[in-house]
Amino acid sequence: MTTINSWHFEGNDKRCVAFSSSTGYSAAPAVSVPHGQTSARQARHWLACLALMALTCTSCAPIHPEKRPFFLPEQGLETHGRKTWFDRVVEFDPGKTRFQVAADYAQDPPRRIAVLPFIDRGSTNFVVNKIPLSFRDETEQAQWAWTYANRLRRALTGYLAQREFHIVNLLTVDTTLADHGIHNWEALQAVPPQELGRWLNADTVVYGEVLHYEAYYVFLVANWQVGVRMRMVSTHDGHERFVAEGSRYSVDFRPAFTMLDMGINAALTVLQLRDVTLARAEEEISREIVLRLPRAERNVATLIAAARSQRTPDNGYVVKSGPGSLVLSRRQPKRVLSKSTTLLKGTQPREF
């Protein structure tokens, strides 16, 4: 039996040869590793090491998010969330938004807006494929009509509040109108915009109508359709500042190629008719409409100027303008001794 005590490489092809001390000669070659494969393997090892070092250095780079500045230009301010034709193709959404902006909008934009109660022009029943699946009495229809209309009203108001406008609180609007005997759409239309502006202390009022609020279901396709029309009217002269009408189709399409797939997908598409999906459609059509409003640069400049010159005596801060920033300085309150306070002889009351 031959005992192999050591291994060594011979020749240009780097053959691995075993050497036996008992016989004094080399054993047959056991493994042959070509020179090209060895170089490639070494190169891979070096690349792996370099990649590991690069990842280590990147992870070790100092990051100080708390030092990142505020008040920088926001990217995609007028396009983020706005649907493109590609989005509508991907989501099977044939809906669109039509709008018209007044010619003098840039020179005379709305500043203080009151969103009036909306009206629902639908049947107020739960409708699928134009067929009502609920049969509500007159009282229930009135309640659901107010519910549907107010959902779109709140969604639209929320997106308007994110813009460069002052929004009159909806509770303030409703209370004021109720106190003046305005309890339905007919009575609201009878009041001129100028009178509404005086009641609500607003230069613009918003009228809204819910046009579509229904569902569709055909086995592999389920869809919510929500449509709304709104008008922004000046309370100075009654002209329309902005008019928009849009609809949103929230579609769920699940193709199937076998009978089993058709059965499963037909059941899954029913989930598209959940209430949360309907709420998303309401939010989306409201966002699409408000994004069509041009940016009112005059309002932006007015708000910035007012903030920099405003004083707040209740909390003792004065807003000062700095180069590209806002500076808050502490205003020390003054205290004056009252006349009833006993003073030391020869002293005078002073401010401190």
C-alpha positions as CSV (number, residue, x, y, z in Angstrom):
1,M,0.0,0.0,0.0
2,T,1.4,3.3,-1.1
3,T,1.3,6.2,1.4
4,I,1.0,9.7,-0.1
5,N,2.9,12.2,2.0
6,S,2.8,15.4,-0.1
7,W,1.5,17.0,-3.2
8,H,3.3,19.3,-5.6
9,F,2.6,20.9,-9.0
10,E,4.6,20.1,-12.1
11,G,4.7,21.4,-15.7
12,N,3.1,24.4,-17.3
13,D,-0.4,23.0,-17.1
14,K,-0.1,23.0,-13.2
15,R,-0.8,19.3,-12.8
16,C,-1.2,18.2,-9.2
17,V,1.1,15.2,-8.5
18,A,1.3,13.1,-5.3
19,F,4.7,12.1,-3.9
20,S,5.2,9.0,-1.8
21,S,8.0,8.7,0.7
22,S,7.8,4.9,0.8
23,T,8.4,4.3,-2.9
24,G,10.4,7.4,-3.6
25,Y,8.5,8.2,-6.8
26,S,5.5,10.3,-7.8
27,A,2.1,8.9,-8.0
28,A,-0.2,9.4,-11.0
29,P,-1.8,12.9,-11.4
30,A,-5.0,13.2,-9.5
31,V,-6.4,16.6,-10.5
32,S,-5.6,18.8,-13.4
33,V,-6.5,22.6,-13.2
34,P,-5.8,24.5,-16.4
35,H,-4.1,27.9,-16.0
36,G,-7.0,29.8,-17.6
37,Q,-9.5,28.6,-15.1
38,T,-7.3,29.5,-12.2
39,S,-6.9,33.1,-13.5
40,A,-10.7,33.4,-14.0
41,R,-11.3,32.2,-10.5
42,Q,-8.9,34.7,-9.1
43,A,-10.5,37.5,-11.0
44,R,-13.9,36.5,-9.7
45,H,-12.5,36.6,-6.1
46,W,-11.0,40.0,-6.6
47,L,-14.3,41.4,-8.1
48,A,-16.2,39.9,-5.1
49,C,-13.8,41.6,-2.7
50,L,-14.1,44.9,-4.5
51,A,-17.9,44.7,-4.5
52,L,-17.9,43.9,-0.8
53,M,-15.6,46.8,0.0
54,A,-17.8,49.2,-2.0
55,L,-20.9,48.1,-0.2
56,T,-19.1,48.5,3.1
57,C,-17.9,52.0,2.3
58,T,-21.3,53.0,1.1
59,S,-23.0,51.8,4.3
60,C,-20.4,53.5,6.4
61,A,-20.9,56.9,4.7
62,P,-22.1,59.4,7.2
63,I,-25.8,60.4,6.8
64,H,-27.3,63.3,8.7
65,P,-31.0,63.7,7.7
66,E,-31.6,66.1,10.5
67,K,-29.3,68.6,8.7
68,R,-31.2,68.6,5.5
69,P,-32.8,72.1,5.0
70,F,-36.5,72.9,4.8
71,F,-38.3,75.3,2.4
72,L,-36.8,74.0,-0.8
73,P,-38.6,73.8,-4.2
74,E,-40.9,70.8,-4.2
75,Q,-40.6,68.4,-7.1
76,G,-43.7,67.4,-9.1
77,L,-45.9,69.9,-7.3
78,E,-48.4,70.2,-10.1
79,T,-48.1,66.7,-11.6
80,H,-47.8,64.3,-8.6
81,G,-51.0,62.2,-8.5
82,R,-52.3,63.5,-11.8
83,K,-53.3,60.6,-14.1
84,T,-51.7,60.3,-17.6
85,W,-53.0,58.4,-20.5
86,F,-50.7,55.5,-19.6
87,D,-52.3,55.3,-16.1
88,R,-55.7,55.2,-17.6
89,V,-54.7,52.4,-20.0
90,V,-53.1,50.3,-17.2
91,E,-56.1,50.8,-14.8
92,F,-58.8,50.4,-17.5
93,D,-60.1,53.8,-16.6
94,P,-61.9,55.6,-19.5
95,G,-62.9,58.5,-17.3
96,K,-61.6,62.0,-17.9
97,T,-61.7,65.5,-16.5
98,R,-62.9,68.6,-18.4
99,F,-62.3,72.0,-17.0
100,Q,-62.3,75.7,-17.9
101,V,-60.4,78.5,-16.2
102,A,-61.4,82.2,-16.2
103,A,-59.3,84.5,-18.3
104,D,-58.6,86.7,-15.2
105,Y,-57.8,83.9,-12.8
106,A,-54.1,84.7,-12.5
107,Q,-54.8,88.4,-11.8
108,D,-57.8,87.8,-9.5
109,P,-57.6,84.3,-8.0
110,P,-60.0,83.0,-5.2
111,R,-58.6,83.7,-1.8
112,R,-61.2,82.7,0.8
113,I,-63.4,79.8,-0.4
114,A,-66.7,78.5,1.0
115,V,-67.7,75.0,-0.3
116,L,-71.5,74.9,-0.3
117,P,-73.5,71.7,0.1
118,F,-73.5,69.4,-2.9
119,I,-76.5,67.8,-4.5
120,D,-76.8,64.1,-5.5
121,R,-78.6,63.7,-8.8
122,G,-78.8,59.9,-8.7
123,S,-81.4,57.6,-7.4
124,T,-79.7,57.3,-4.0
125,N,-80.2,53.5,-4.1
126,F,-77.4,51.0,-4.2
127,V,-77.2,50.5,-8.0
128,V,-75.3,47.7,-9.8
129,N,-75.4,47.6,-13.7
130,K,-78.1,50.3,-13.6
131,I,-80.3,48.0,-11.5
132,P,-81.2,49.2,-8.0
133,L,-80.5,46.5,-5.4
134,S,-81.9,48.5,-2.5
135,F,-85.3,50.0,-2.1
136,R,-85.2,52.9,0.3
137,D,-88.1,55.0,1.4
138,E,-88.2,58.8,1.0
139,T,-86.5,59.5,4.3
140,E,-83.7,57.0,3.7
141,Q,-83.2,58.4,0.2
142,A,-82.8,61.9,1.5
143,Q,-80.3,60.7,4.1
144,W,-78.2,58.7,1.6
145,A,-78.4,61.6,-1.0
146,W,-76.9,63.9,1.7
147,T,-74.3,61.2,2.5
148,Y,-73.2,60.6,-1.1
149,A,-73.0,64.4,-1.8
150,N,-71.2,65.2,1.4
151,R,-68.5,62.5,0.8
152,L,-67.5,64.2,-2.5
153,R,-67.8,67.6,-0.8
154,R,-65.4,66.7,2.0
155,A,-62.9,65.1,-0.4
156,L,-62.9,68.1,-2.6
157,T,-62.6,70.5,0.4
158,G,-59.6,68.5,1.7
159,Y,-57.6,68.9,-1.5
160,L,-58.5,72.6,-1.7
161,A,-57.3,73.1,1.8
162,Q,-53.8,71.9,0.7
163,R,-53.5,74.7,-1.7
164,E,-52.9,78.5,-1.4
165,F,-56.4,79.3,-0.3
166,H,-58.3,80.0,3.0
167,I,-61.2,77.5,3.3
168,V,-64.2,78.2,5.4
169,N,-64.9,75.3,7.7
170,L,-67.8,73.1,6.5
171,L,-69.5,73.3,9.9
172,T,-69.5,77.1,9.7
173,V,-71.0,77.0,6.2
174,D,-73.7,74.5,7.1
175,T,-74.6,76.4,10.3
176,T,-74.8,79.8,8.6
177,L,-77.0,78.4,5.8
178,A,-79.3,76.6,8.1
179,D,-79.7,79.8,10.2
180,H,-80.8,81.7,7.1
181,G,-83.3,79.0,6.2
182,I,-81.4,77.3,3.4
183,H,-82.3,73.6,3.6
184,N,-82.2,72.3,0.1
185,W,-80.6,72.9,-3.3
186,E,-83.6,74.9,-4.7
187,A,-83.3,77.4,-1.8
188,L,-79.6,77.6,-2.2
189,Q,-79.9,78.5,-5.9
190,A,-82.3,81.3,-5.1
191,V,-79.7,83.1,-3.1
192,P,-77.3,85.3,-5.2
193,P,-73.6,84.6,-4.8
194,Q,-73.0,88.1,-3.5
195,E,-75.4,87.5,-0.6
196,L,-73.7,84.1,0.2
197,G,-70.3,85.9,0.2
198,R,-71.6,88.4,2.8
199,W,-73.0,85.6,5.0
200,L,-69.9,83.4,4.8
201,N,-67.2,86.2,4.6
202,A,-65.8,84.6,1.4
203,D,-64.9,85.9,-2.0
204,T,-65.6,82.6,-3.7
205,V,-68.3,79.9,-3.3
206,V,-68.2,76.4,-4.7
207,Y,-71.3,74.6,-6.1
208,G,-71.1,70.9,-6.6
209,E,-73.2,68.1,-8.1
210,V,-72.7,64.3,-7.9
211,L,-73.5,62.9,-11.3
212,H,-72.5,59.2,-11.0
213,Y,-72.3,57.0,-7.9
214,E,-72.9,53.5,-9.0
215,A,-71.3,50.1,-9.5
216,Y,-70.9,47.6,-12.4
217,Y,-70.2,43.9,-12.2
218,V,-69.8,41.4,-15.1
219,F,-68.1,38.2,-13.7
220,L,-64.5,39.1,-14.5
221,V,-64.9,42.9,-14.3
222,A,-66.0,45.0,-11.4
223,N,-66.1,48.8,-11.3
224,W,-67.1,51.8,-9.3
225,Q,-68.0,55.0,-11.2
226,V,-67.9,58.3,-9.4
227,G,-68.6,61.5,-11.3
228,V,-68.9,65.1,-10.0
229,R,-69.3,68.6,-11.4
230,M,-68.2,71.7,-9.6
231,R,-68.2,75.5,-10.2
232,M,-66.2,78.2,-8.4
233,V,-68.2,81.5,-8.5
234,S,-67.0,84.9,-7.5
235,T,-69.1,86.6,-4.8
236,H,-68.1,90.0,-6.1
237,D,-69.8,89.9,-9.5
238,G,-71.0,86.3,-9.9
239,H,-68.7,85.2,-12.7
240,E,-67.3,81.7,-12.8
241,R,-63.6,81.5,-11.9
242,F,-63.2,77.8,-12.5
243,V,-65.5,75.0,-13.8
244,A,-64.7,71.3,-13.9
245,E,-66.4,68.0,-14.5
246,G,-64.9,64.6,-14.1
247,S,-65.5,60.9,-13.5
248,R,-63.4,58.1,-12.1
249,Y,-63.8,54.4,-13.0
250,S,-62.2,52.2,-10.4
251,V,-61.9,48.9,-12.4
252,D,-60.8,45.5,-11.4
253,F,-60.3,43.2,-14.4
254,R,-59.1,39.6,-13.9
255,P,-58.7,37.5,-17.2
256,A,-59.2,33.8,-17.0
257,F,-58.6,30.9,-19.5
258,T,-60.1,27.9,-17.7
259,M,-63.5,27.4,-16.1
260,L,-61.8,27.1,-12.7
261,D,-60.0,30.4,-13.2
262,M,-63.3,32.0,-14.3
263,G,-65.0,30.8,-11.1
264,I,-62.2,32.0,-8.8
265,N,-61.7,35.4,-10.5
266,A,-65.5,36.0,-10.7
267,A,-65.6,35.7,-6.9
268,L,-62.5,37.9,-6.4
269,T,-63.8,40.7,-8.5
270,V,-66.7,41.1,-6.1
271,L,-64.1,42.4,-3.6
272,Q,-63.7,45.5,-5.8
273,L,-67.2,46.6,-4.7
274,R,-65.9,47.2,-1.1
275,D,-66.6,50.6,0.5
276,V,-62.9,51.4,0.9
277,T,-62.5,51.1,-2.9
278,L,-65.4,53.5,-3.3
279,A,-63.7,56.0,-1.0
280,R,-60.5,55.8,-3.0
281,A,-62.5,56.7,-6.2
282,E,-64.0,59.7,-4.4
283,E,-60.5,60.9,-3.3
284,E,-59.0,60.3,-6.8
285,I,-61.6,62.3,-8.7
286,S,-61.4,65.2,-6.2
287,R,-57.6,65.2,-6.5
288,E,-57.8,65.2,-10.3
289,I,-60.1,68.2,-10.3
290,V,-58.1,70.3,-7.8
291,L,-54.9,69.6,-9.7
292,R,-56.4,71.3,-12.7
293,L,-56.5,74.6,-10.7
294,P,-53.6,76.8,-11.7
295,R,-51.2,77.8,-9.0
296,A,-52.3,81.3,-7.7
297,E,-48.9,83.0,-7.5
298,R,-50.5,86.2,-6.2
299,N,-52.0,84.2,-3.2
300,V,-48.6,82.7,-2.5
301,A,-46.9,86.1,-2.4
302,T,-49.6,87.5,-0.2
303,L,-49.5,84.6,2.3
304,I,-45.7,84.9,2.5
305,A,-45.8,88.6,3.0
306,A,-48.5,88.3,5.7
307,A,-46.6,85.6,7.6
308,R,-43.4,87.7,7.6
309,S,-45.1,90.8,8.9
310,Q,-47.5,89.2,11.3
311,R,-47.1,89.6,15.1
312,T,-48.5,87.3,17.7
313,P,-48.6,89.1,21.0
314,D,-50.3,86.1,22.7
315,N,-47.3,83.9,22.5
316,G,-44.7,86.6,22.4
317,Y,-43.1,85.8,19.0
318,V,-42.4,88.2,16.2
319,V,-41.9,86.9,12.7
320,K,-38.9,88.4,11.0
321,S,-37.7,87.9,7.4
322,G,-34.3,86.6,6.8
323,P,-32.3,85.8,3.6
324,G,-34.3,82.8,2.3
325,S,-35.7,81.8,5.7
326,L,-38.0,82.8,8.5
327,V,-36.7,83.8,11.9
328,L,-38.6,83.8,15.2
329,S,-37.5,86.1,17.9
330,R,-38.7,85.9,21.5
331,R,-40.6,89.1,22.5
332,Q,-40.3,89.6,26.3
333,P,-43.6,90.7,27.9
334,K,-43.7,93.9,29.8
335,R,-44.9,94.0,33.4
336,V,-45.8,97.3,35.1
337,L,-46.3,97.6,38.9
338,S,-49.8,98.6,39.8
339,K,-50.7,101.8,41.6
340,S,-51.7,99.8,44.7
341,T,-48.2,98.3,45.1
342,T,-46.2,99.7,48.0
343,L,-42.9,101.1,46.7
344,L,-39.7,101.8,48.6
345,K,-39.1,105.4,49.3
346,G,-37.4,107.2,46.5
347,T,-38.1,104.5,43.9
348,Q,-40.2,104.8,40.7
349,P,-42.2,102.0,39.0
350,R,-40.4,100.7,36.0
351,E,-40.8,98.2,33.2
352,F,-39.0,94.9,33.2
